[in-house]
Amino acid sequence: MFCTNCGGDVPADGSFCGMCGAPMRAHHAAAAVPPPPAAPAWTAPATVNYPPPPPPAYAPPAYAPPMPPPPAFAPPMPPPYAAQAPPAFAPPAYAPPMNPQYAAQAPRAPVMGSPTPPSMHWAVVLILSWVTGGLAGVIWTFKEAAFVKKIDPSNKAIPMLVIAMLAMVGQLALVFSMMGSRSMSDVAALTAVMMVLNLVIVVVGLIAVFGMRSSIVRYYNTVEPIGLQLSGIMTFFFSILYFQYHFSRIAAWKQTGRLN
């Protein structure tokens, strides 16, 4: 052991230095204090292999599209004006029917297989009647009545015309009888019979003509609706010629598809 004062050699159990006489208690106290333990060397912690975490139940999308901007604020409409706002679309509650006198101008197609009326021009019928003394007109009357019978089987025009023809034949026979009679009383009686037959011809003929008119108007406003209208006055005065005028129009319509 060495002296801390002079550095001389001191025995291990000596209390004073033999060279300088310095006490050795401080040295013994310092020697008695154990040195601090040395810090352990640092070692890296052991690596622990933990199991991987389970996947989440829901994976959010990697990309979310942007949300649309909120609509612009529209203040509510005041109650007094809310009922006046027009709807987006409101169909008309009522559509007026087509005027019958204009219905014939609407395009339409003829019914397939329907009978075609006689197509001779009314002026030709008139001329033939003049040339033949009315015989062509009588024949054409029966031809038109036969067509009306096709479109309306319940029409009675042909029997009525037959009655009128028989009455005309009776009148013709009475004329020959009057020509051979020399008695004024017989002539007066025959004249009265002729007037009765003439009344029969007029009444039965009008029944036949207006019956044909009713059947024609009904057919061409239901089965083949072209909006046909026949005047009662024209039927009374021109009957067969008036019918033939419209029959020619209908026949041309069936051929061309256009109703003039």
KELO-866007 format. One record per atom (N, C-alpha, C): x, y, z. Coordinates in steps of 0.05 Angstrom, whole numbers, padded with zeros to 5 digits, always signed. Example, Ala and Ser with C-alpha at 12.3 -4.5 7.8 and 13.67 -1.06 7.14 Angstrom:
BEGIN
+00264-00114+00156
+00246-00090+00156
+00264-00066+00156
+00257-00045+00142
+00273-00021+00143
+00258+00001+00157
END
This chain:
BEGIN
+00018-00024+00000
+00000+00000+00000
+00018+00025+00000
+00011+00045-00011
+00027+00069-00013
+00013+00092+00001
+00028+00110+00010
+00018+00134+00025
+00007+00153+00004
-00016+00163+00010
-00029+00182-00009
-00017+00210-00006
+00000+00214+00015
+00011+00241+00019
+00038+00244+00006
+00056+00223+00012
+00084+00225+00002
+00090+00203-00017
+00073+00183-00019
+00078+00161-00037
+00097+00140-00026
+00103+00140+00000
+00120+00120+00011
+00105+00094+00015
+00121+00073+00018
+00110+00046+00022
+00101+00043+00050
+00076+00035+00054
+00064+00032+00080
+00054+00004+00082
+00059-00009+00105
+00048-00036+00108
+00017-00036+00106
+00007-00059+00099
-00022-00061+00095
-00037-00056+00120
-00027-00062+00143
-00041-00058+00168
-00031-00033+00183
-00015-00017+00170
-00004+00007+00184
-00025+00029+00185
-00023+00044+00208
-00042+00066+00211
-00031+00093+00203
-00002+00095+00204
+00011+00120+00197
+00033+00114+00177
+00039+00134+00160
+00061+00131+00141
+00088+00133+00155
+00106+00114+00150
+00131+00116+00163
+00149+00138+00152
+00144+00149+00130
+00160+00170+00118
+00152+00197+00127
+00124+00203+00124
+00115+00230+00131
+00097+00230+00155
+00089+00208+00165
+00073+00206+00189
+00043+00212+00184
+00036+00212+00159
+00007+00218+00153
-00010+00195+00160
-00033+00200+00172
-00051+00177+00180
-00062+00164+00154
-00067+00138+00157
-00076+00122+00135
-00107+00115+00137
-00122+00130+00155
-00150+00122+00159
-00167+00128+00134
-00161+00151+00121
-00177+00158+00097
-00172+00137+00076
-00148+00127+00074
-00143+00107+00054
-00157+00082+00060
-00157+00075+00086
-00172+00050+00093
-00202+00053+00088
-00213+00078+00094
-00242+00082+00090
-00248+00081+00060
-00230+00093+00044
-00235+00092+00015
-00233+00064+00005
-00213+00048+00017
-00210+00020+00008
-00233+00003+00017
-00245+00011+00041
-00267-00006+00052
-00292-00003+00035
-00295+00020+00022
-00319+00024+00005
-00317+00007-00020
-00335-00010-00024
-00334-00028-00048
-00339-00012-00073
-00324-00019-00093
-00329-00004-00118
-00357-00010-00129
-00369+00009-00144
-00396+00005-00155
-00395-00018-00175
-00417-00032-00174
-00418-00055-00193
-00417-00045-00222
-00405-00061-00238
-00403-00054-00267
-00430-00058-00280
-00436-00040-00298
-00462-00042-00312
-00461-00066-00331
-00482-00081-00331
-00482-00104-00349
-00481-00095-00379
-00468-00112-00394
-00467-00106-00423
-00495-00107-00435
-00501-00089-00455
-00528-00088-00468
-00532-00110-00488
-00552-00123-00484
-00559-00145-00504
-00585-00138-00517
-00588-00144-00543
-00613-00138-00558
-00635-00156-00549
-00659-00146-00546
-00681-00163-00537
-00687-00185-00558
-00696-00206-00547
-00703-00229-00565
-00727-00222-00582
-00726-00229-00607
-00748-00224-00627
-00770-00244-00622
-00794-00234-00619
-00818-00251-00615
-00835-00251-00640
-00840-00274-00651
-00856-00277-00676
-00886-00279-00668
-00900-00257-00669
-00928-00257-00663
-00944-00266-00688
-00967-00279-00685
-00983-00287-00709
-00995-00262-00722
-00998-00263-00749
-01009-00239-00763
-01038-00234-00754
-01046-00209-00753
-01073-00203-00745
-01093-00213-00767
-01116-00221-00758
-01137-00230-00778
-01145-00206-00795
-01154-00212-00821
-01163-00190-00838
-01189-00178-00828
-01193-00152-00833
-01218-00139-00823
-01242-00151-00837
-01265-00150-00824
-01290-00160-00836
-01299-00144-00860
-01293-00119-00862
-01301-00102-00885
-01277-00085-00892
-01269-00086-00917
-01247-00070-00927
-01259-00047-00942
-01255-00022-00934
-01266+00001-00948
-01253+00003-00976
-01267+00014-00996
-01255+00016-01022
-01231+00035-01022
-01213+00028-01039
-01189+00045-01040
-01195+00073-01051
-01217+00074-01068
-01224+00100-01079
-01254+00105-01076
-01261+00126-01065
-01289+00134-01062
-01295+00157-01080
-01315+00154-01099
-01320+00177-01117
-01330+00201-01101
-01324+00224-01112
-01333+00248-01097
-01363+00250-01096
-01374+00258-01075
-01402+00261-01071
-01412+00286-01087
-01436+00284-01099
-01446+00307-01114
-01451+00330-01095
-01449+00354-01106
-01454+00377-01089
-01483+00378-01080
-01488+00388-01057
-01515+00390-01048
-01532+00408-01065
-01558+00402-01069
-01574+00419-01086
-01577+00447-01074
-01580+00465-01093
-01584+00493-01084
-01609+00495-01068
-01609+00511-01049
-01632+00514-01032
-01654+00529-01047
-01678+00516-01047
-01701+00528-01060
-01722+00534-01038
-01728+00558-01034
-01748+00565-01013
-01775+00553-01020
-01789+00543-01001
-01816+00532-01006
-01835+00553-01017
-01853+00544-01035
-01871+00563-01048
-01893+00570-01028
-01900+00595-01027
-01922+00603-01009
-01948+00589-01015
-01963+00582-00995
-01988+00567-01000
-02007+00580-01019
-02011+00607-01020
-02030+00618-01039
-02023+00612-01068
-01996+00609-01074
-01988+00605-01101
-01981+00576-01107
-01981+00559-01087
-01973+00531-01092
-01994+00517-01110
-02019+00523-01107
-02040+00509-01123
-02040+00519-01151
-02027+00542-01157
-02027+00553-01184
-02005+00542-01201
-01986+00527-01190
-01964+00517-01205
-01974+00497-01225
-01967+00500-01252
-01978+00481-01272
-01964+00454-01269
-01978+00431-01273
-01965+00405-01272
-01946+00402-01296
-01928+00382-01294
-01909+00377-01315
-01923+00369-01341
-01944+00352-01339
-01960+00344-01363
-01987+00337-01353
-02007+00348-01366
-02035+00342-01359
-02050+00336-01384
-02058+00311-01390
-02073+00305-01415
-02100+00318-01414
-02110+00325-01438
-02137+00338-01438
-02158+00319-01427
-02176+00331-01411
-02196+00314-01398
-02218+00307-01418
-02221+00322-01440
-02243+00317-01459
-02234+00324-01487
-02238+00306-01505
-02231+00311-01533
-02257+00313-01549
-02264+00336-01561
-02290+00338-01575
-02290+00319-01599
-02313+00308-01605
-02315+00290-01629
-02312+00306-01655
-02304+00291-01675
-02300+00304-01701
-02327+00312-01713
-02328+00335-01725
-02352+00344-01738
-02359+00326-01761
-02383+00316-01763
-02389+00296-01784
-02385+00308-01812
-02389+00334-01817
-02386+00344-01844
-02357+00346-01852
-02339+00345-01833
-02310+00344-01839
-02298+00317-01837
-02313+00298-01827
-02302+00271-01823
-02294+00258-01849
-02307+00265-01871
-02300+00252-01897
-02273+00261-01907
-02262+00283-01897
-02236+00292-01906
-02213+00277-01892
-02219+00262-01871
-02198+00247-01857
-02190+00223-01874
-02165+00217-01877
-02157+00193-01893
-02165+00167-01879
-02177+00149-01894
-02185+00123-01884
-02184+00104-01907
-02183+00078-01901
-02181+00057-01922
-02208+00043-01925
-02215+00036-01949
-02240+00021-01953
-02239-00006-01940
-02262-00017-01933
-02264-00044-01921
-02260-00064-01943
-02242-00083-01939
-02235-00103-01959
-02260-00121-01963
-02267-00126-01989
-02289-00144-01995
-02316-00131-01994
-02318-00105-01988
-02343-00092-01987
-02353-00086-02016
-02379-00085-02020
-02389-00080-02047
-02383-00052-02057
-02378-00050-02083
-02372-00024-02096
-02398-00014-02109
-02405+00011-02104
-02430+00021-02116
-02426+00026-02146
-02448+00028-02161
-02446+00034-02190
-02431+00061-02194
-02413+00061-02214
-02395+00084-02216
-02401+00102-02240
-02423+00098-02254
-02430+00115-02276
-02435+00144-02267
-02427+00163-02283
-02431+00191-02275
-02460+00198-02276
-02469+00215-02258
-02497+00222-02256
-02507+00236-02281
-02490+00251-02295
-02499+00265-02319
-02505+00245-02341
-02489+00223-02342
-02494+00203-02363
-02521+00190-02358
-02527+00184-02333
-02553+00173-02326
-02576+00191-02334
-02572+00217-02330
-02593+00237-02337
-02597+00237-02367
-02575+00237-02383
-02578+00238-02412
-02591+00213-02423
-02583+00190-02412
-02596+00165-02421
-02626+00164-02415
-02633+00176-02392
-02661+00177-02385
-02677+00194-02404
-02665+00217-02412
-02679+00234-02432
-02682+00220-02459
-02660+00206-02467
-02660+00194-02494
-02680+00171-02495
-02682+00155-02474
-02700+00132-02473
-02728+00137-02462
-02734+00162-02457
-02760+00168-02447
-02765+00159-02419
-02744+00158-02403
-02747+00151-02375
-02741+00122-02369
-02739+00105-02390
-02735+00076-02386
-02708+00071-02373
-02687+00085-02382
-02660+00081-02371
-02660+00090-02342
-02675+00111-02335
-02676+00119-02307
-02689+00099-02289
-02710+00085-02300
-02723+00064-02284
-02704+00041-02280
-02690+00033-02301
-02672+00011-02298
-02649+00017-02278
-02639+00042-02280
-02618+00050-02262
-02627+00052-02233
-02653+00059-02229
-02664+00059-02202
-02663+00031-02190
-02670+00011-02205
-02669-00016-02195
-02640-00025-02190
-02622-00015-02207
-02593-00022-02202
-02583-00010-02176
-02590+00015-02170
-02582+00027-02145
-02595+00013-02121
-02621+00006-02125
-02635-00009-02103
-02622-00036-02098
-02612-00049-02119
-02599-00075-02115
-02573-00071-02100
-02558-00049-02105
-02534-00045-02089
-02540-00039-02060
-02561-00023-02055
-02569-00017-02028
-02577-00043-02013
-02589-00061-02028
-02597-00087-02016
-02572-00103-02007
-02549-00099-02021
-02524-00113-02014
-02513-00102-01987
-02514-00076-01984
-02502-00064-01960
-02522-00065-01936
-02548-00068-01942
-02568-00069-01921
-02589-00090-01929
-02586-00115-01922
-02606-00135-01931
-02634-00130-01921
-02638-00114-01901
-02665-00109-01891
-02679-00087-01907
-02666-00075-01927
-02678-00053-01942
-02701-00064-01959
-02723-00049-01961
-02747-00058-01976
-02751-00041-02001
-02731-00029-02011
-02734-00011-02034
-02743-00026-02059
-02732-00050-02064
-02740-00064-02089
-02769-00072-02089
-02780-00083-02067
-02810-00089-02068
-02826-00063-02072
-02818-00041-02060
-02833-00017-02063
-02831-00007-02092
-02808-00009-02105
-02806-00001-02132
-02822-00019-02151
-02824-00044-02144
-02841-00063-02160
-02870-00054-02159
-02879-00047-02134
-02906-00038-02132
-02911-00012-02148
-02891+00006-02147
-02894+00030-02163
-02894+00024-02193
-02878+00005-02202
-02878-00003-02230
-02905-00015-02238
-02916-00032-02221
-02942-00044-02227
-02964-00022-02229
-02962-00002-02211
-02981+00020-02213
-02978+00035-02239
-02953+00039-02248
-02949+00053-02273
-02960+00036-02297
-02956+00010-02296
-02967-00007-02317
-02998-00005-02316
-03009-00004-02292
-03038-00001-02290
-03047+00025-02302
-03032+00047-02297
-03039+00072-02309
-03039+00071-02339
-03018+00057-02350
-03016+00055-02379
-03040+00040-02390
-03049+00019-02377
-03072+00004-02386
-03097+00021-02385
-03100+00037-02364
-03123+00055-02362
-03124+00076-02384
-03100+00085-02392
-03098+00104-02414
-03110+00092-02440
-03102+00067-02446
-03112+00054-02469
-03142+00049-02467
-03152+00044-02442
-03180+00040-02438
-03196+00065-02443
-03185+00087-02433
-03198+00113-02437
-03199+00121-02466
-03178+00113-02481
-03177+00120-02509
-03199+00105-02525
-03206+00081-02516
-03226+00065-02530
-03254+00069-02519
-03258+00083-02497
-03284+00087-02485
-03296+00112-02495
-03323+00111-02500
-03338+00134-02510
-03357+00145-02489
-03357+00132-02465
-03375+00141-02444
-03361+00160-02425
-03373+00182-02420
-03361+00202-02403
-03359+00192-02374
-03379+00176-02366
-03377+00166-02339
-03355+00146-02336
-03350+00130-02357
-03327+00111-02355
-03301+00126-02355
-03299+00147-02371
-03274+00163-02371
-03269+00176-02344
-03291+00186-02331
-03287+00198-02305
-03278+00178-02284
-03290+00153-02286
-03283+00132-02267
-03254+00124-02271
-03246+00121-02297
-03218+00113-02303
-03199+00135-02294
-03207+00160-02297
-03190+00182-02288
-03186+00182-02258
-03207+00176-02243
-03204+00174-02214
-03186+00151-02206
-03188+00129-02220
-03170+00106-02214
-03141+00114-02220
-03137+00128-02242
-03110+00137-02249
-03099+00155-02228
-03115+00173-02217
-03105+00191-02196
-03097+00175-02171
-03113+00154-02164
-03106+00137-02141
-03080+00123-02147
-03077+00112-02171
-03052+00098-02178
-03029+00118-02178
-03033+00142-02187
-03012+00162-02186
-03003+00169-02158
-03023+00170-02139
-03016+00175-02111
-03001+00151-02100
-03008+00127-02107
-02994+00103-02098
-02965+00104-02108
-02962+00112-02134
-02934+00113-02145
-02917+00133-02130
-02929+00156-02124
-02913+00177-02110
-02906+00168-02081
-02926+00158-02066
-02921+00150-02038
-02901+00127-02037
-02907+00106-02053
-02889+00083-02052
-02861+00090-02062
-02859+00107-02082
-02833+00115-02092
-02817+00131-02071
-02831+00149-02056
-02817+00164-02035
-02808+00145-02013
-02825+00126-02006
-02817+00107-01985
-02792+00091-01993
-02792+00083-02019
-02768+00068-02029
-02744+00086-02029
-02746+00111-02039
-02723+00128-02041
-02712+00136-02014
-02729+00143-01995
-02719+00151-01969
-02710+00127-01952
-02721+00103-01958
-02710+00079-01946
-02682+00073-01955
-02677+00078-01982
-02650+00075-01992
-02631+00096-01980
-02641+00120-01977
-02624+00141-01964
-02616+00133-01936
-02635+00123-01920
-02629+00115-01893
-02608+00093-01892
-02610+00073-01909
-02591+00051-01909
-02564+00060-01918
-02562+00078-01938
-02536+00088-01947
-02522+00104-01925
-02537+00122-01912
-02525+00139-01891
-02516+00121-01868
-02532+00101-01861
-02524+00084-01838
-02499+00068-01844
-02498+00057-01869
-02475+00040-01876
-02449+00057-01877
-02450+00080-01890
-02426+00096-01893
-02420+00114-01870
-02433+00109-01847
-02425+00121-01822
-02419+00101-01800
-02422+00075-01806
-02416+00054-01786
-02397+00034-01797
-02405+00020-01819
-02387-00002-01830
-02363+00011-01844
-02368+00029-01862
-02347+00044-01875
-02350+00074-01869
-02341+00082-01845
-02347+00110-01836
-02332+00131-01852
-02345+00143-01871
-02333+00165-01886
-02348+00191-01880
-02367+00191-01861
-02381+00215-01854
-02400+00224-01875
-02413+00205-01890
-02431+00213-01911
-02457+00225-01900
-02465+00247-01911
-02490+00261-01904
-02506+00266-01929
-02531+00258-01930
-02549+00261-01953
-02571+00280-01945
-02574+00301-01961
-02595+00321-01955
-02623+00310-01962
-02642+00315-01945
-02669+00306-01950
-02682+00320-01973
-02676+00346-01976
-02688+00362-01998
-02677+00352-02025
-02651+00348-02026
-02639+00338-02051
-02649+00310-02057
-02653+00294-02037
-02663+00267-02041
-02692+00268-02052
-02708+00287-02043
-02736+00289-02052
-02738+00298-02081
-02721+00317-02089
-02724+00328-02116
-02707+00312-02137
-02683+00302-02129
-02665+00290-02149
-02659+00261-02143
-02669+00250-02121
-02666+00222-02113
-02644+00206-02127
-02651+00194-02150
-02632+00175-02163
-02607+00189-02172
-02609+00212-02184
-02585+00227-02193
-02568+00236-02169
-02581+00243-02147
-02566+00252-02123
-02551+00228-02111
-02564+00205-02110
-02551+00181-02101
-02527+00174-02118
-02531+00176-02145
-02510+00168-02163
-02486+00187-02161
-02490+00212-02155
-02467+00230-02151
-02450+00220-02128
-02462+00212-02106
-02446+00202-02083
-02435+00174-02089
-02450+00158-02104
-02440+00131-02110
-02415+00134-02127
-02414+00153-02146
-02389+00156-02162
-02366+00165-02145
-02370+00182-02125
-02349+00190-02107
-02338+00166-02091
-02357+00149-02081
-02349+00126-02065
-02334+00106-02082
-02343+00102-02107
-02329+00083-02125
-02301+00092-02131
-02297+00118-02135
-02270+00129-02140
-02253+00126-02115
-02265+00130-02091
-02250+00127-02066
-02240+00098-02063
-02257+00079-02070
-02249+00051-02068
-02226+00044-02087
-02224+00058-02109
-02203+00052-02129
-02177+00067-02123
-02180+00092-02113
-02156+00109-02110
-02149+00113-02080
-02167+00108-02062
-02162+00113-02033
-02166+00142-02025
-02175+00159-02044
-02180+00187-02038
-02209+00194-02042
-02221+00206-02022
-02249+00213-02024
-02251+00243-02030
-02262+00249-02054
-02264+00277-02063
-02290+00289-02052
END
